[in-house]
Amino acid sequence: MYVGKGYVIHLAPPSEHAHAGAGSMMSVLQGRATVKKEKLCVVVGDNKYRINNTLDEKYEPRSVKEILEDAHSLLNKEIPYSVFTRNCEHFVIELRYGKPESRQVRDALMAVDAVAGVWTAISAAYAIVKCLDLKDKEEQAE
């Protein structure tokens, strides 16, 4: 979450360097992350970044004052972290809109669901073909 003057408030693994990012393996394994305020350039390093307020069409953003107060009140606190339910995207979206959401998780789950659906359809088609093949062999044996 960009908070002005070149700084961001973000989640970071409690036992790693800030620029490791909250997506690192330590956050995943420990289930905890620390809220930190650091220079944007330190956090992103050489990676690309962009403003992402795409949910403004879906939800009304909270006031800047509320967002900044809540973000600053969490500084240096260790909070629960989960890739699926409490990741860095959930963190910033909850600050901005008052409700946690992760489009990354949603999209990943939809992709898994789509693959499962295709696999189920292929399995069913295979079972039908095998059943019909067996029926043909039985009729030929009679």
MIROBA-190704 format. One line per 3 residues: number of its first residue (from 1); their letters; for each residue x, y, z of N, C-alpha, C, O. Coordinates in Angstrom, 3 decimals. Atoms other than C-alpha are relative to their C-alpha. Example, Ala and Ser with C-alpha at 12.3 -4.5 7.8 and 13.67 -1.06 7.14 Angstrom:
# MIROBA-190704
1> AS> 0.890/-1.190/0.000/12.300/-4.500/7.800/0.900/1.200/0.000/1.936/1.181/0.665 | -0.820/-1.190/-0.060/13.670/-1.060/7.140/-0.770/1.090/0.730/-0.261/2.198/0.899
//
This chain:
# MIROBA-190704
1> MYV> 0.859/-1.161/0.000/0.000/0.000/0.000/0.904/1.221/0.000/1.678/1.435/0.933 | -0.797/-1.229/0.066/1.595/3.250/-1.121/-0.591/1.006/0.979/-1.794/1.265/0.956 | 0.484/-0.932/-1.024/1.368/5.761/1.748/0.602/1.396/-0.147/0.431/2.241/0.731
4> GKG> -0.528/-1.340/0.269/3.196/8.738/0.238/1.489/0.140/0.258/2.099/-0.653/0.975 | -1.414/-0.357/-0.152/6.671/10.283/0.033/0.952/-1.163/-0.283/2.017/-1.275/0.324 | -0.862/1.104/0.411/8.076/7.152/-1.600/-0.068/-1.230/0.889/0.741/-2.143/0.726
7> YVI> 0.093/1.125/-0.937/6.973/4.746/1.163/-1.216/-0.880/-0.273/-2.238/-0.427/-0.789 | 1.098/0.958/0.027/4.805/1.632/1.229/-0.099/-0.674/1.362/0.891/-0.804/2.083 | 0.208/0.866/-1.162/3.304/-0.326/4.084/-0.401/-1.344/-0.578/-1.332/-1.443/-1.378
10> HLA> 0.192/1.316/0.614/3.432/-4.020/3.311/0.259/-1.106/1.011/0.723/-0.854/2.123 | -0.280/1.172/-0.813/3.667/-7.521/4.734/1.356/-0.561/-0.388/1.693/-0.643/-1.569 | -1.311/0.605/0.240/7.106/-9.070/5.109/0.180/-1.165/0.968/-0.343/-1.133/2.083
13> PPS> -0.281/1.112/-0.916/8.291/-12.356/6.580/0.729/0.526/1.228/1.627/1.357/1.093 | -0.609/-0.536/-1.211/9.266/-11.754/10.214/1.493/-0.279/0.120/2.204/0.473/0.786 | -1.397/0.358/-0.205/12.638/-13.444/9.916/0.892/0.263/-1.204/2.017/-0.234/-1.259
16> EHA> -0.788/-0.227/1.195/13.833/-12.179/6.552/0.168/1.476/-0.284/-0.464/2.325/0.344 | -0.200/-1.372/0.427/15.056/-9.044/4.894/-1.272/0.518/-0.653/-2.030/-0.250/-1.246 | 1.227/-0.604/0.517/12.328/-6.638/3.831/-0.212/-0.296/-1.470/-1.329/-0.616/-1.878
19> HAG> 0.194/0.161/1.437/12.967/-6.996/0.121/-0.257/-1.443/-0.422/-0.434/-1.717/-1.609 | 0.319/1.389/0.327/12.369/-10.754/0.330/-1.464/-0.126/-0.386/-1.827/-1.020/-1.151 | 1.421/0.006/0.357/8.645/-10.008/0.102/-0.794/-1.009/0.786/-0.260/-2.019/1.245
22> AGS> 0.869/0.858/-0.797/5.709/-11.600/1.838/-0.317/-1.309/-0.703/-0.834/-2.232/-0.074 | 0.270/1.226/0.720/5.417/-14.236/-0.866/1.073/-1.045/0.198/0.988/-2.138/-0.360 | -1.105/0.941/-0.177/8.597/-15.903/0.291/-0.442/-1.234/0.781/-1.493/-1.242/1.422
25> MMS> 0.305/1.270/-0.646/8.660/-19.425/1.651/-0.119/0.131/1.514/-0.916/-0.587/2.119 | 0.056/-0.126/-1.451/9.244/-18.281/5.249/-1.388/0.436/0.469/-1.887/-0.087/1.465 | 1.350/-0.419/-0.392/5.880/-16.491/5.422/-0.967/-1.156/-0.146/-1.840/-1.355/0.698
28> VLQ> 0.888/1.123/0.241/4.180/-19.523/3.976/0.144/-1.029/1.122/-0.857/-1.525/1.639 | -0.242/1.024/-1.008/5.790/-21.897/6.482/-0.344/0.469/1.408/-0.871/-0.308/2.204 | 0.225/-0.487/-1.361/5.511/-19.684/9.568/-1.435/0.421/0.257/-1.873/0.437/1.407
31> GRA> 1.369/-0.432/-0.177/1.963/-18.491/8.956/-0.117/1.369/0.660/-1.174/1.724/1.181 | -0.035/-1.332/-0.597/2.966/-15.027/10.189/0.748/0.939/-0.929/1.633/0.523/-1.677 | -0.721/-1.023/0.751/4.067/-11.789/8.568/0.010/1.269/0.847/-0.859/1.467/1.696
34> TVK> -0.135/-1.251/-0.732/5.195/-8.422/9.910/-0.378/1.157/-0.917/0.002/1.188/-2.088 | 0.381/-1.190/0.751/3.684/-5.128/8.789/1.153/0.998/0.104/1.554/1.389/1.200 | -1.166/-0.893/0.031/6.527/-2.833/7.705/-0.265/1.209/-0.892/-1.060/1.154/-1.830
37> KEK> 0.030/-1.200/0.841/6.921/0.665/6.293/1.417/0.202/-0.504/2.361/0.364/0.270 | -1.320/-0.119/0.607/9.777/0.972/3.859/-0.102/0.749/-1.319/-1.189/0.923/-1.869 | -0.056/-0.667/1.293/10.862/2.820/0.758/-0.459/-0.980/-1.086/-0.069/-2.148/-1.099
40> LCV> 0.497/0.817/1.104/9.081/1.523/-2.325/1.147/-0.618/-0.781/1.101/-1.799/-1.124 | -1.119/0.498/0.806/12.372/1.195/-4.197/0.741/-1.149/0.689/1.313/-2.004/0.012 | -0.649/1.087/-0.743/13.758/-1.071/-1.438/-0.842/-1.270/-0.095/-0.315/-2.369/-0.268
43> VVG> 0.897/1.157/0.013/10.714/-3.329/-1.431/-0.067/-0.641/-1.382/-0.012/-1.865/-1.492 | 0.167/0.576/1.338/10.363/-3.743/-5.203/1.317/-0.325/-0.684/1.357/-1.151/-1.596 | -1.284/0.259/0.642/14.041/-3.685/-6.096/-0.063/0.331/-1.478/-0.481/1.425/-1.859
46> DNK> 0.004/-0.194/1.450/14.389/-4.101/-9.856/-1.307/-0.470/-0.652/-1.451/-0.399/-1.872 | 1.262/0.504/0.542/10.877/-5.550/-10.246/-0.914/1.149/-0.429/-0.820/2.264/0.083 | 0.973/-0.986/0.444/8.114/-3.713/-12.064/-1.120/0.081/1.034/-1.404/-0.891/1.734
49> YRI> 1.146/-0.178/-0.871/5.220/-2.293/-10.072/-0.963/0.969/-0.669/-0.599/1.684/-1.602 | 0.995/-0.903/0.565/2.020/-0.409/-10.809/-1.078/0.274/1.036/-1.245/-0.485/1.991 | 1.158/-0.305/-0.829/-0.934/1.247/-9.138/-1.096/-0.974/-0.398/-1.344/-1.189/-1.584
52> NNT> 1.028/0.984/0.296/-3.711/-1.296/-8.842/-1.242/0.287/0.841/-1.405/-0.247/1.938 | 1.263/-0.320/-0.666/-7.066/0.145/-7.860/-1.177/-0.533/-0.813/-2.240/0.087/-0.857 | 1.011/0.522/0.919/-9.063/-2.048/-10.226/-1.299/-0.396/0.686/-2.323/-0.530/0.016
55> LDE> 1.241/0.353/-0.688/-11.591/-2.988/-7.542/-0.842/1.223/0.356/-1.897/1.089/0.976 | 0.776/-1.217/-0.265/-12.752/0.642/-7.308/-1.373/-0.054/-0.660/-2.312/0.589/-0.191 | 1.295/0.131/0.673/-15.541/-0.298/-9.715/-0.928/-0.957/0.753/-2.149/-0.869/0.629
58> KYE> 0.780/0.993/-0.737/-16.667/-3.155/-7.449/-0.334/0.481/1.419/-1.446/0.272/1.905 | 0.166/-0.462/-1.379/-16.196/-1.567/-3.992/0.319/1.487/0.095/1.101/2.022/-0.690 | -0.318/-1.404/-0.268/-16.173/1.968/-2.666/1.241/0.057/0.884/1.250/-0.526/1.968
61> PRS> -1.200/-0.118/-0.842/-12.689/2.833/-1.385/-0.303/0.770/1.287/-1.107/1.702/1.298 | 0.113/-0.730/-1.260/-12.449/3.926/2.230/0.726/1.332/-0.155/1.464/1.526/-1.121 | -0.677/-1.294/0.085/-11.244/7.453/2.915/1.505/-0.191/0.181/1.950/-1.103/0.876
64> VKE> -1.460/0.063/-0.106/-7.517/8.067/2.570/0.417/0.084/1.463/1.330/-0.618/1.898 | -0.315/-0.160/-1.431/-7.454/9.170/6.215/-0.160/-1.325/0.744/0.719/-1.708/1.516 | 0.236/1.294/-0.649/-8.972/5.845/7.384/1.051/-1.035/-0.411/1.577/-1.774/0.421
67> ILE> -0.980/0.966/0.509/-6.655/3.811/5.176/1.351/0.231/0.664/1.968/-0.704/1.174 | -1.309/-0.310/-0.574/-3.541/5.598/6.404/0.039/-0.244/1.501/1.032/-0.758/2.017 | 0.039/0.247/-1.452/-4.610/5.469/10.068/0.090/-1.485/0.298/0.872/-1.905/1.151
70> DAH> -0.028/1.447/-0.235/-5.295/1.733/9.896/1.344/-0.604/-0.384/1.881/-1.438/0.346 | -1.295/0.533/0.438/-2.112/1.008/7.939/1.084/0.319/1.019/1.870/-0.555/1.387 | -1.028/-0.397/-0.977/0.046/2.966/10.390/-0.220/-0.667/1.363/0.744/-0.928/2.083
73> SLL> 0.267/0.649/-1.295/-1.684/1.375/13.403/0.504/-1.443/0.034/0.697/-2.013/1.108 | -0.468/1.391/0.083/-0.504/-2.038/12.189/1.524/-0.127/-0.088/2.058/-1.234/-0.030 | -1.455/0.040/0.178/3.168/-1.085/11.784/0.700/-0.811/1.085/0.404/-0.691/2.274
76> NKE> -0.849/0.851/-0.850/5.649/-3.572/13.270/-0.765/-1.096/0.730/-0.201/-1.776/1.587 | 0.769/1.088/-0.610/2.851/-5.935/14.284/0.148/-1.252/-0.849/0.232/-1.195/-2.076 | -0.029/1.280/0.678/3.058/-9.587/13.443/-1.445/-0.466/-0.113/-2.163/-0.516/0.885
79> IPY> 1.387/0.399/0.225/-0.199/-10.790/11.898/-0.046/-1.353/-0.711/0.940/-1.763/-1.323 | 0.114/1.289/0.690/-1.501/-14.129/10.572/0.202/0.163/-1.503/-0.205/1.164/-2.094 | -0.236/0.003/1.445/-0.430/-14.966/7.022/-0.374/-1.364/-0.553/0.003/-2.399/-0.004
82> SVF> 0.338/1.225/0.714/-1.890/-17.539/4.661/-0.055/0.336/-1.481/-0.650/1.341/-1.869 | 0.011/-0.231/1.439/-1.358/-17.785/0.932/-1.436/0.091/-0.521/-1.723/0.878/-1.424 | 1.361/0.081/0.520/-5.051/-18.577/0.459/-0.982/0.979/0.631/-1.945/1.383/-0.021
85> TRN> 1.022/-0.812/-0.682/-6.834/-16.393/3.034/0.504/1.304/0.599/-0.311/2.172/0.911 | -0.536/-1.215/-0.637/-4.500/-13.697/4.444/1.351/0.370/-0.614/2.328/0.543/0.115 | -1.275/-0.329/0.633/-1.805/-12.877/1.888/0.142/1.516/-0.169/-0.712/2.274/0.290
88> CEH> -0.264/-1.436/0.135/-0.336/-9.489/0.936/-1.071/0.708/-0.820/-1.355/1.881/-0.577 | 1.081/-0.617/0.770/-3.085/-8.852/-1.617/-1.246/0.184/0.876/-1.896/1.228/0.816 | 1.099/-0.149/-0.955/-5.759/-9.518/1.018/0.247/1.213/0.906/-0.666/1.992/1.182
91> FVI> -0.376/-1.075/-0.931/-3.893/-7.087/3.308/-0.299/1.377/-0.586/-0.973/2.187/0.050 | 0.191/-1.340/0.565/-3.887/-4.100/0.948/-1.444/0.237/-0.447/-1.946/1.357/-0.351 | 1.395/-0.170/0.406/-7.391/-4.736/-0.389/-0.885/0.247/1.217/-1.828/1.036/1.148
94> ELR> 0.770/-0.268/-1.214/-8.751/-4.884/3.146/0.240/1.425/0.495/-0.692/2.089/0.948 | -0.267/-1.388/-0.392/-7.005/-1.600/3.949/-0.796/0.965/-0.885/-1.404/1.907/-0.376 | 0.644/-0.939/0.923/-8.448/0.085/0.851/-1.525/-0.063/0.027/-2.198/0.968/-0.015
97> YGK> 1.446/0.153/0.153/-11.966/-1.368/0.798/-0.727/-0.490/1.260/-1.957/-0.489/1.310 | 0.627/0.481/-1.226/-12.561/-2.755/4.291/-0.384/-1.459/-0.023/-1.013/-1.947/0.916 | 0.286/1.435/0.092/-12.864/-6.357/3.121/1.147/-0.677/-0.740/1.576/-0.205/-1.793
100> PES> -1.123/0.685/0.656/-10.094/-8.827/2.275/-0.457/-0.768/-1.229/-1.527/-1.376/-1.234 | 0.289/0.742/1.228/-10.031/-10.305/-1.207/1.320/-0.188/-0.733/2.214/0.654/-0.651 | -1.184/0.218/0.821/-7.416/-11.811/-3.469/-0.438/-0.536/-1.351/-0.909/-1.668/-1.464
103> RQV> 0.328/0.446/1.351/-8.023/-11.976/-7.179/0.984/-1.064/-0.459/0.627/-1.941/-1.244 | -0.996/1.006/0.364/-4.800/-13.978/-7.516/-0.450/-1.379/0.476/-0.380/-2.354/-0.273 | 0.472/1.279/-0.541/-6.184/-16.712/-5.254/-1.245/-0.451/-0.745/-1.352/-1.617/-1.125
106> RDA> 1.228/0.336/0.723/-9.607/-16.577/-6.938/0.321/-0.542/-1.383/-0.230/-1.563/-1.795 | -0.354/0.433/1.353/-8.040/-16.874/-10.396/0.690/-1.362/0.010/0.444/-2.196/-0.861 | -0.688/1.285/-0.103/-5.800/-19.740/-9.294/-0.994/-1.124/0.284/-0.906/-2.202/-0.304
109> LMA> 1.004/1.018/-0.314/-8.744/-21.625/-7.790/-0.908/-0.277/-1.185/-1.315/-1.417/-1.406 | 0.824/0.198/1.195/-10.795/-21.059/-10.936/0.742/-0.839/-1.030/0.139/-1.675/-1.702 | -0.801/0.783/0.945/-7.950/-22.463/-13.038/0.039/-1.465/0.423/-0.092/-2.361/-0.412
112> VDA> -0.011/1.374/-0.515/-7.720/-25.543/-10.806/-1.356/-0.647/-0.242/-1.430/-1.806/-0.653 | 1.352/0.510/0.211/-11.495/-25.958/-11.008/-0.229/-0.348/-1.467/-0.845/-1.366/-1.781 | 0.152/0.251/1.441/-11.378/-25.707/-14.814/0.741/-1.270/-0.407/0.218/-2.083/-1.170
115> VAG> -0.783/1.204/0.309/-8.639/-28.347/-15.021/-0.721/-1.232/0.541/-0.787/-2.263/-0.128 | 0.731/1.130/-0.590/-10.627/-30.600/-12.684/-1.227/-0.341/-0.850/-1.546/-1.512/-1.057 | 1.168/0.227/0.850/-13.704/-30.127/-14.872/0.367/-0.697/-1.292/-0.336/-1.610/-1.724
118> VWT> -0.465/0.637/1.242/-11.795/-31.050/-18.023/0.390/-1.449/0.283/0.046/-2.349/-0.483 | -0.429/1.356/-0.346/-10.255/-34.078/-16.290/-1.222/-0.895/0.239/-1.234/-2.050/-0.187 | 1.227/0.769/-0.247/-13.712/-35.224/-15.138/-0.680/-0.349/-1.315/-1.131/-1.480/-1.492
121> AIS> 0.634/0.243/1.296/-15.106/-34.873/-18.664/0.778/-1.058/-0.795/0.177/-1.940/-1.408 | -0.830/0.984/0.713/-12.172/-36.825/-20.159/-0.183/-1.379/0.622/-0.321/-2.373/-0.091 | 0.184/1.281/-0.690/-12.539/-39.544/-17.515/-1.350/-0.610/-0.322/-1.447/-1.814/-0.559
124> AAY> 1.344/0.495/0.315/-16.280/-39.829/-18.164/-0.062/-0.501/-1.440/-0.636/-1.557/-1.706 | -0.003/0.406/1.404/-15.756/-39.989/-21.930/0.751/-1.322/-0.165/0.312/-2.196/-0.912 | -0.784/1.239/0.068/-13.108/-42.696/-21.478/-0.824/-1.179/0.530/-0.832/-2.258/-0.062
127> AIV> 0.818/1.055/-0.595/-15.439/-44.710/-19.233/-1.126/-0.406/-0.950/-1.430/-1.592/-1.073 | 1.076/0.296/0.943/-18.257/-44.450/-21.791/0.529/-0.804/-1.181/-0.083/-1.790/-1.592 | -0.606/0.714/1.128/-15.986/-45.546/-24.643/0.341/-1.425/0.400/0.079/-2.356/-0.361
130> KCL> -0.360/1.343/-0.467/-14.708/-48.502/-22.600/-1.250/-0.855/0.186/-1.261/-2.038/-0.156 | 1.253/0.716/-0.222/-18.260/-49.466/-21.648/-0.605/-0.433/-1.338/-1.052/-1.571/-1.481 | 0.536/0.327/1.317/-19.415/-49.307/-25.289/0.847/-1.067/-0.690/0.315/-1.950/-1.363
133> DLK> -0.907/0.980/0.577/-16.351/-51.270/-26.387/-0.260/-1.377/0.602/-0.284/-2.372/-0.124 | 0.283/1.253/-0.688/-17.087/-53.970/-23.803/-1.336/-0.567/-0.480/-1.456/-1.774/-0.691 | 1.321/0.428/0.467/-20.743/-54.107/-24.922/0.100/-0.583/-1.410/-0.517/-1.604/-1.711
136> DKE> -0.193/0.506/1.356/-19.652/-54.527/-28.566/0.658/-1.372/0.022/0.257/-2.255/-0.736 | -0.706/1.294/-0.096/-17.304/-57.387/-27.612/-0.941/-1.080/0.498/-0.888/-2.214/0.023 | 0.973/0.978/-0.505/-20.099/-59.103/-25.636/-0.991/-0.398/-1.078/-1.361/-1.566/-1.196
139> EQA> 0.968/0.304/1.079/-22.487/-58.816/-28.587/0.647/-0.852/-1.071/-0.006/-1.729/-1.635 | -0.705/0.796/1.009/-19.846/-60.224/-30.965/0.215/-1.425/0.496/0.250/-2.353/-0.312 | -0.240/1.332/-0.569/-19.245/-63.174/-28.595/-1.267/-0.842/-0.033/-1.185/-2.070/-0.035
142> E> 1.279/0.745/-0.002/-22.958/-64.130/-28.651/-0.269/-0.605/-1.298/-1.294/-1.263/-1.472
//
